[in-house]
Each structure stands twice: as C-alpha cells, then as structure tokens.
Amino acid sequence: MKKPIVTLKNWYVTSTGDPYTPPEFLSLVLNGDAYGHPRFPDGHTITTTSVVGFPFLATALPLKKSIRDGMIIETLNTFYKLSGVCPKYEKWCDANSYSVRV
C-alpha cells in the first residue's frame, strides 16, 4: 500500500512516554492540523504515529538534523509535509536554541 502525503499545518513535535520512560523507549510524534488525510476531514487536529524518518526536504536545501518547516516526515503509515509551525512551539524552540525554520 502506498503511503499518502498529507499536509500538516500549525505543527509541533512531542514524544511518547512519561517522565519515567527510558530515553531509548521514547519516540517522536507530530501534532497539527491535517489537510488531505484519507481518514480525517481537512483541518482536523491529529497526533501521528511514530516518526520513522525524515528522508528529504521539500526544498532543495541540505538535510539538517532537526525537524524543520517544509520537510516531509515519514511515520509508520503516512508522509507528512510540514507547512507552518505552531507559533508557541516555534517560540519554545527559539528559547531553547532549536531551529524549526528552513
């Protein structure tokens, strides 16, 4: 089955688990408003399955080691094109020296 490509707007990254979960058992998930998802109406807020990779940028820039706006991120079931980071998440990332902008 071919994985669909869904646009994720107002996105942010979280992890699974709780404060007592060992780091090796944590996985990253995306949250945001999905557009073009086969199971949800446009604009529906979702939490994805675990991120399994971010193989390429939607732009021609070289791949960075962090998840950034414009990337296409692969999860277990779907590819997500990140389009517009959540302003609160961007502010947190800036305050903690992470960049989410290409």
Sequence and secondary structure as in RCSB ss.txt:
>XXXX:A:sequence
MKKPIVTLKNWYVTSTGDPYTPPEFLSLVLNGDAYGHPRFPDGHTITTTSVVGFPFLATALPLKKSIRDGMIIET
LNTFYKLSGVCPKYEKWCDANSYSVRV
>XXXX:A:secstr
    EEEEEEEEEEESS TTS GGG  EEEEEEEES SSS TTEEEE S EEEEEEESSSS   SS  TTEEEEE
SS EEEE SB HHHHHHHHHTT     
